[in-house]
Amino acid sequence: MSTTTVGKLTLRPVDPQGDAELLHRWVTDPKAAFWLMQDAKLQDVEREYMSIAAHEHHDAFLGLHDGEPAFLMERYDPAHVELVGLYEPEPGDIGMHFLTAPSDVRVPGFTRAVITTVMDSLFADPSVKRVVVEPDVQNKAVHALNEAVGFVAEREIDKPEKKALLSFCTRAQFEAATGRTTGA
């Protein structure tokens, strides 16, 4: 849980069946183009999150803003999911994706508070040494957010679905960029 200037942000595991309609609306929204699910049917989204829930090395969490669904976070072990063969994982690496829900109401600082909450949750595990992300090279907005919380871009990589910017953030880089202490 994180109380921020934008309110209280919490995470809970995704319920693949119960959250499917909500997640379908989010991932098919034009603002979620980089999520690469624009044409997904409801059943596709439910199936995807059931697969994630059943996977040993991949988890999905629904983010709540003052108790209401507002963002999505996935964490994965990059030695087994997403980045297999694309870089040399180190012990303590964890991969992450996040998506803020589409909204007509703009809350200044909200997305920054979300990524900070996501990073806090990842670094709450003392075994996590470094967070790995692989956003689309064209997603300039997320590159700026990543940089703001301490990520350093390493190189472009070719994934089957996109050209991605492989970036890393150590615990120390996150703490220095945000002024936060992760406690590990």
Stockholm file with secondary structure:
# STOCKHOLM 1.0

chainA/1-184         MSTTTVGKLTLRPVDPQGDAELLHRWVTDPKAAFWLMQDAKLQDVEREYMSIAAHEHHDAFLGLHDGEPAFLMERYDPAHVELVGLYEPEPGDIGMHFLTAPSDVRVPGFTRAVITTVMDSLFADPSVKRVVVEPDVQNKAVHALNEAVGFVAEREIDKPEKKALLSFCTRAQFEAATGRTTGA
#=GR chainA/1-184 SS CEEETTEEEEEEECCTTTTHHHHHHHHTSGGGGGGSCTTCCHHHHHHHHHHHHHCTTEEEEEEEETTEEEEEEEEECTTTSSCTTTSCCCTTEEEEEEEECCCSSCCTTHHHHHHHHHHHHHHTSTTCCEEEECCBTTCHHHHHHHHHTTCEEEEEEECSSCEEEEEEEEHHHHHHHHCCCCCC
#=GC SS_cons         CEEETTEEEEEEECCTTTTHHHHHHHHTSGGGGGGSCTTCCHHHHHHHHHHHHHCTTEEEEEEEETTEEEEEEEEECTTTSSCTTTSCCCTTEEEEEEEECCCSSCCTTHHHHHHHHHHHHHHTSTTCCEEEECCBTTCHHHHHHHHHTTCEEEEEEECSSCEEEEEEEEHHHHHHHHCCCCCC
//
